[in-house]
Amino acid sequence: EVSLLFLTEVEIYVKISYLIIGFALTIWGILLLAFQNCTSLTEVSSPVCEYIGSSAFYSCSSLSSLYLVNSLKIASLYNTNAFTGTPIASGTGYIYVPAASVEAYKQASGWSTYANQIQPIT
């Protein structure tokens, strides 16, 4: 279990390397600017993410898929700028959530901005 809290640039690089080579990470929350400018980051998946901070994925120009698998709680989105500069914000990337949570996400504060990008996990 690894939590992304107050990481240095080196720690963020190591965590992304784990994602790339297939190690499982448990991300409880993604803090302010956590992945800023990680242009090679294409997908993030978390079974228990509870919050996403401001500009968390700012300028992650390859991030096209975010999987929020937790079916017990809608993750908090602190600011809609979390996805600025990503395919999600431009309308070509998607946020995948449990099918039973799709409508709740589409109506939730912050997430409603991305309602057209929210899809069920299949």
C-alpha positions as CSV (number, residue, x, y, z in Angstrom):
1,E,0.0,0.0,0.0
2,V,1.5,3.3,-1.1
3,S,0.0,6.7,-0.5
4,L,0.9,9.8,-2.5
5,L,1.3,12.4,0.2
6,F,3.8,15.2,0.0
7,L,6.1,13.5,-2.4
8,T,9.3,14.9,-3.7
9,E,10.0,14.9,-7.5
10,V,12.1,11.7,-7.0
11,E,9.4,9.9,-5.1
12,I,6.8,10.8,-7.7
13,Y,9.1,9.5,-10.5
14,V,9.5,6.2,-8.5
15,K,5.7,5.8,-8.1
16,I,5.1,6.4,-11.8
17,S,7.7,3.9,-12.6
18,Y,5.8,1.4,-10.5
19,L,2.7,2.1,-12.5
20,I,4.5,1.7,-15.8
21,I,5.9,-1.7,-14.9
22,G,2.7,-3.0,-13.5
23,F,3.0,-2.8,-9.7
24,A,-0.3,-2.2,-7.9
25,L,-0.6,1.0,-6.0
26,T,-3.2,2.0,-3.5
27,I,-3.8,5.8,-3.9
28,W,-5.9,7.2,-1.1
29,G,-5.7,10.8,-2.3
30,I,-3.9,12.7,-5.0
31,L,-2.7,16.0,-3.7
32,L,-2.1,19.4,-5.2
33,L,0.2,19.3,-8.2
34,A,1.0,15.6,-7.5
35,F,1.5,14.7,-11.2
36,Q,2.0,18.2,-12.7
37,N,3.7,18.0,-16.2
38,C,4.0,14.2,-16.2
39,T,3.6,14.1,-19.9
40,S,4.1,10.3,-20.2
41,L,1.4,9.4,-17.7
42,T,-1.4,7.9,-19.8
43,E,-3.7,6.1,-17.2
44,V,-4.3,6.2,-13.5
45,S,-6.3,3.6,-11.6
46,S,-7.2,3.6,-7.9
47,P,-9.5,1.3,-6.0
48,V,-9.8,3.7,-3.0
49,C,-9.1,7.3,-4.1
50,E,-11.0,9.6,-1.8
51,Y,-9.9,13.0,-3.2
52,I,-8.1,14.7,-6.0
53,G,-6.4,18.0,-5.3
54,S,-6.1,21.2,-7.4
55,S,-4.0,20.9,-10.5
56,A,-3.2,17.3,-9.6
57,F,-2.8,16.3,-13.2
58,Y,-2.1,19.7,-14.6
59,S,-0.5,19.5,-18.1
60,C,-0.4,15.7,-18.1
61,S,-0.9,15.8,-21.8
62,S,-1.2,12.1,-22.3
63,L,-3.6,11.3,-19.4
64,S,-6.6,9.8,-21.3
65,S,-8.0,7.5,-18.6
66,L,-8.7,7.8,-14.9
67,Y,-10.3,4.8,-13.2
68,L,-11.9,5.5,-9.8
69,V,-13.0,2.1,-8.7
70,N,-14.3,2.8,-5.2
71,S,-18.0,2.0,-5.2
72,L,-18.5,3.1,-1.6
73,K,-17.7,6.8,-1.9
74,I,-17.6,9.5,-4.5
75,A,-14.1,10.9,-4.6
76,S,-13.9,14.7,-3.8
77,L,-12.7,16.9,-6.6
78,Y,-11.3,20.0,-4.9
79,N,-11.0,22.1,-8.1
80,T,-12.0,21.5,-11.7
81,N,-8.5,22.6,-12.8
82,A,-7.2,19.2,-11.7
83,F,-7.3,18.0,-15.3
84,T,-6.3,21.3,-17.1
85,G,-4.0,20.4,-20.1
86,T,-5.2,16.8,-20.3
87,P,-7.3,14.9,-22.9
88,I,-9.9,14.6,-20.1
89,A,-10.3,18.3,-20.0
90,S,-10.3,18.7,-23.8
91,G,-13.0,16.1,-24.2
92,T,-11.1,13.1,-25.6
93,G,-10.2,11.4,-22.4
94,Y,-12.5,9.7,-19.9
95,I,-13.1,9.2,-16.2
96,Y,-14.3,5.6,-15.5
97,V,-16.3,4.9,-12.3
98,P,-18.5,2.0,-11.1
99,A,-21.7,1.8,-13.2
100,A,-23.8,2.4,-10.1
101,S,-21.9,5.6,-9.4
102,V,-22.0,7.2,-12.8
103,E,-25.0,9.5,-12.2
104,A,-23.7,10.5,-8.8
105,Y,-20.4,11.6,-10.2
106,K,-22.1,13.5,-13.1
107,Q,-24.0,15.5,-10.5
108,A,-21.3,15.9,-7.8
109,S,-19.7,19.2,-7.2
110,G,-16.7,19.6,-9.5
111,W,-17.3,16.4,-11.3
112,S,-20.3,17.8,-13.1
113,T,-17.9,19.8,-15.2
114,Y,-16.7,16.5,-16.7
115,A,-20.1,14.9,-17.0
116,N,-19.7,14.0,-20.6
117,Q,-16.3,12.3,-19.8
118,I,-17.6,10.1,-17.0
119,Q,-18.2,6.6,-18.2
120,P,-19.0,3.3,-16.4
121,I,-16.3,0.7,-15.9
122,T,-17.0,-2.2,-18.1
